[in-house]
Amino acid sequence: MPRALVSVYDKTSIIELGRDLSRRGFELVSTDGTARALADAGLAVTGVSDLTGFPEMMDGRVKTLHPALHGGILARRDRADDLAALERHGIGLVDLVVVNLYPFLETARKPGVAFDELIEQIDIGGPSLVRAAAKNFRGVLVVVDPRRYGELVEQLDRDGGPTLEFRFALAQDAFAHTGQYDIAIASTLYDYAVRADKVVVEPRPRDPIPGGLGFQLSKLRDLRYGENPHQKAALFEGFFERFTPWEMLQGKELSYTNLLDLDAAARVALEFAEPAAVVVKHTNPCGVATGASAADAYVRAREADSVAAYGGIAAIDRPIDAACAEALVSTFIEAVIAPAVDAGARPILARKANMRVVVADFERLATDHPGHDGEELRSTLAGVLVQQRDRVIEAREPWRAAALPDGVRVVTKRQPTAEEWDALRFAWRVCAHVKSNAVVFTDAQRTLAIGAGQMSRVDAVRVAVMKAFSASRSLAGSAAASDAFFPFRDGVDAIADAGATAVVHPGGSVRDAEVIAAADERGLAMVVTGRRHFRH
């Protein structure tokens, strides 16, 4: 009789699998929790303790670490000496290992989780079983993912039994599973330190770009194609995924470019605490606005550049209610992402059946996963580039002359007015997410014109002025933001000619004095932040 060792924390479909295995003549061997679930379903099951002759010890810390199990798993079926060793010690073969691990990551995400509780979720026996079975994949099947159960049963019913290709694929899954688990533990424990003989939550200083990065990517799905139809593409989920958990409520499958644009839109929306909306086209915001409600903010963002907004991607930092849903379906939007969708909004959104509606945990997106510094990876022909996530931390709180964040200062003779301070901060938060070179014109609540991705700062101003002209919109009295310093005074002159009365930029040019003098000459209030926000 073939033997299956079944020990799972995630019991999804385990009863169905147990029945399928029993019908195919397998003896089921299980640890206490899984054994109870199988027995309660009427299945015959042998407890691990009955097989090993030892009871579970130390609150379950020791239960599967025994030669009676590992010998039966690791024995090479083509080695007479391995099989003879099993016979001498009265150990039977284990043909199938179905194991998944304690929920360490889920426990780590619980607010205020005690360290000792977290430590108890570090699985020891489970990874050992999985690794042993995966090492001996030619003789032992190992399954760590309930989504594989159906395929497992099909392979068991195949003439000649499971193929070597299937066995090896399961082994690859298994090692990826335990590797990802260990990365989760190692990364999370960086958020703890020993203080006065106690382990407490306290991220300890470390290299923001460590010498080695360990992570596991798991393919979620193939995409229809990449940026262009001739490019293959897929979506992978990493351990430090940004949008998890996602829920797609309706619409066509998300494309490669949809996903890039959703990311770009969400990044801008996350800069705001007030109701805010963003419309993105080709990863650049074409309209950003705050408002009294989600609907108000969205309409103002859309109308900031209604031509570019057609077919765009929207992000809204408040739940979509019925009024916001009506605004969304009134024009063509490819996709929208928000923290929630009210029940009353769903039938309204359903009128545009192809529009993708995605719900994401905005609170989690705003922060990094515990133990992770927000590294971002980008592939190049030279290798993989790694950098920390850019954050506009200097603009998290309102700007006022009496209380400015470190690095933010007025460099001109004229101080900004209260309204200009609000507009400058708004413009700065948006500008950080526009492709370089970027110049953005705004008032205190919405973008007025955006010049994105130009080869010079003057050209970025000209593009923005062109956009304002095409929308019949005046830039008189606006604030302007430049993502990097002005190398010459021509950019400042162009901003003043456009009608802006205040400007913010990082500063740091060798010609800063010339640039400041130009601002004084033109009557501009100029603020420098000391912090650049290029986005390539």
C-alpha positions, 0 to 999 in steps of 0.5 A, spaced: 500 500 500 502 506 498 503 511 503 501 519 503 504 523 509 499 529 510 500 535 514 497 541 512 496 548 516 492 550 510 486 545 509 483 548 503 481 541 499 484 537 504 478 532 505 477 532 498 484 530 496 484 525 502 478 521 499 481 521 492 488 518 495 484 513 499 480 511 493 486 510 490 489 505 495 493 510 499 494 509 507 494 516 510 499 518 515 497 525 519 499 529 524 494 531 530 490 537 527 490 534 520 489 527 522 482 530 526 480 533 520 481 527 516 478 522 521 472 527 522 470 526 515 470 519 515 477 517 513 481 512 515 488 515 518 494 513 522 497 518 526 504 520 526 505 518 533 503 511 532 508 510 526 514 513 530 512 510 536 513 517 540 508 522 542 508 529 539 512 533 544 513 540 547 506 543 544 508 540 537 515 543 536 517 535 535 512 531 531 515 529 525 523 529 526 524 522 526 527 516 522 521 513 521 518 518 517 525 521 514 528 514 512 521 512 508 522 519 504 529 519 503 530 512 501 533 511 494 528 506 490 534 504 486 539 503 491 539 496 495 543 498 501 537 504 502 532 499 502 535 494 506 537 499 511 529 501 511 528 493 512 533 492 518 529 498 522 522 496 520 521 503 516 516 503 510 516 507 504 513 514 504 511 515 497 507 522 497 508 528 502 503 533 502 505 539 507 504 546 507 507 551 513 505 554 519 502 561 517 509 565 519 507 571 514 500 572 516 502 572 524 507 577 522 502 582 519 498 582 525 498 588 529 502 588 536 503 581 535 508 578 541 515 576 539 514 569 542 507 568 538 511 569 532 517 565 534 512 559 535 510 560 527 517 558 525 515 551 522 521 546 523 518 539 521 514 542 515 520 545 511 524 538 513 519 534 510 518 538 504 526 539 503 527 531 504 521 529 499 523 534 494 531 532 494 528 525 493 523 527 487 524 521 483 521 516 488 517 521 492 511 526 490 511 532 494 505 537 494 505 544 497 500 548 494 492 546 494 492 548 487 496 542 485 491 537 488 487 536 482 493 535 477 496 530 482 490 526 482 490 526 474 497 524 474 496 518 479 491 515 474 496 516 468 498 510 465 505 509 468 504 513 474 506 520 474 511 523 469 518 525 471 517 532 469 511 532 474 515 530 479 521 535 478 516 541 477 513 539 484 520 539 487 521 546 484 515 548 487 517 545 494 524 548 494 521 555 492 516 554 498 521 553 503 526 558 500 520 564 500 518 562 507 526 562 510 526 569 506 520 571 510 523 569 517 529 573 516 527 579 513 521 580 519 526 578 524 530 585 522 525 589 525 526 586 532 532 587 537 534 585 544 533 590 549 534 589 556 534 581 555 528 582 551 526 582 544 522 588 542 520 591 535 525 596 533 528 596 526 536 596 527 540 600 522 542 596 516 545 597 509 539 600 505 541 596 499 544 590 502 550 586 499 545 580 497 537 580 496 533 574 497 526 573 494 522 569 490 517 570 484 511 566 483 508 567 476 500 569 478 498 569 470 501 570 463 498 576 460 496 577 453 502 580 451 507 586 454 507 593 451 507 591 444 503 584 441 510 581 439 512 581 446 511 576 451 509 578 458 507 575 465 505 577 472 509 575 478 507 575 485 513 577 490 514 576 497 514 584 498 508 585 493 505 592 493 498 591 491 497 585 495 491 583 497 488 585 490 481 584 488 479 585 481 471 586 481 470 587 474 472 588 467 477 585 462 483 582 464 489 587 466 494 588 461 501 589 462 500 597 461 494 597 465 498 594 471 504 599 470 499 605 469 495 602 476 502 603 479 503 610 477 496 612 479 496 609 486 503 612 487 500 619 486 494 618 490 498 615 496 501 622 497 494 625 499 491 624 506 485 628 503 480 625 498 484 625 492 484 622 485 489 621 479 488 620 472 494 617 469 496 616 461 502 612 459 505 612 467 504 620 467 499 623 471 495 628 466 490 630 472 491 630 479 486 633 484 483 634 491 476 635 493 470 635 498 468 627 496 471 622 491 466 624 486 468 631 486 476 630 486 475 625 480 471 630 476 476 635 478 482 631 476 479 628 469 477 635 467 484 638 469 486 635 462 479 631 459 483 630 452 488 626 455 484 623 460 480 619 455 482 612 456 486 613 462 487 609 468 484 612 475 486 612 482 482 614 488 484 614 495 477 614 498 471 608 497 468 609 490 460 611 492 454 611 487 456 619 485 463 617 484 461 611 480 456 615 476 462 620 474 467 614 472 462 611 467 460 618 464 467 617 460 471 612 457 476 610 463 480 603 462 481 602 469 480 604 476 483 603 483 481 604 490 481 602 497 473 600 496 467 600 492 460 601 496 455 596 494 450 602 491 456 603 486 457 596 483 451 596 479 453 603 476 460 601 475 457 594 471 454 598 466 461 599 463 462 591 463 469 592 460 472 597 465 477 594 470 475 595 477 481 594 482 480 594 490 487 594 494 489 595 501 491 603 500 493 603 508 498 597 506 501 600 500 503 606 503 508 603 508 513 597 506 512 590 509 515 589 516 523 588 515 523 591 508 526 597 506 522 598 500 527 596 495 525 597 487 528 593 482 529 594 475 532 590 469 537 593 464 542 590 459 547 591 464 544 587 470 539 589 475 538 596 478 536 596 485 534 603 489 530 605 495 523 607 494 522 614 493 518 618 498 516 625 498 517 625 506 518 633 506 511 634 504 507 630 508 505 635 513 502 642 510 508 647 509 508 654 513 513 659 514 513 658 521 514 651 521 518 648 515 521 641 514 528 640 514 531 642 508 525 646 505 526 654 505 525 660 502 530 663 498 527 669 495 526 676 498 518 675 497 515 669 502 509 665 499 502 667 501 498 662 505 495 660 498 501 659 495 504 655 500 498 650 499 499 650 492 507 649 492 506 643 496 501 640 492 505 641 486 511 638 489 507 632 491 505 631 484 511 633 480 515 627 484 511 622 480 512 625 473 517 623 468 523 627 468 524 633 466 518 635 469 515 642 470 508 642 473 503 648 474 497 647 480 493 651 484 492 649 491 487 643 489 488 641 482 493 640 477 493 646 471 498 644 466 503 638 466 510 638 462 512 631 462 519 627 460 522 633 456 529 633 454 530 640 458 526 644 463 524 650 458 521 645 454 517 642 460 515 649 461 513 650 454 509 643 453 505 645 460 503 652 457 501 648 450 497 644 454 494 650 458 492 653 452 489 647 449 484 647 455 483 655 455 486 655 462 490 661 465 496 659 469 496 666 472 497 666 479 499 659 479 504 655 483 510 651 479 514 645 481 520 642 478 523 636 479 530 638 479 534 644 480 534 650 474 541 650 471 540 656 468 535 662 469 531 661 463 527 656 466 525 661 471 523 666 466 519 661 462 515 659 468 514 667 470 512 668 463 507 663 464 503 666 469 506 663 475 507 667 482 511 661 486 516 656 484 519 650 488 525 646 486 530 642 490 536 647 489 543 645 488 545 648 481 552 652 481 548 657 478 543 658 484 544 665 485 543 667 478 536 663 479 534 666 485 536 673 482 531 671 476 526 669 481 527 676 485 527 680 479 520 677 476 517 677 483 516 670 484 516 667 491 522 661 491 522 655 495 528 650 495 527 643 498 534 640 498 531 633 495 530 631 488 525 627 485 527 624 478 523 619 475 526 616 469 
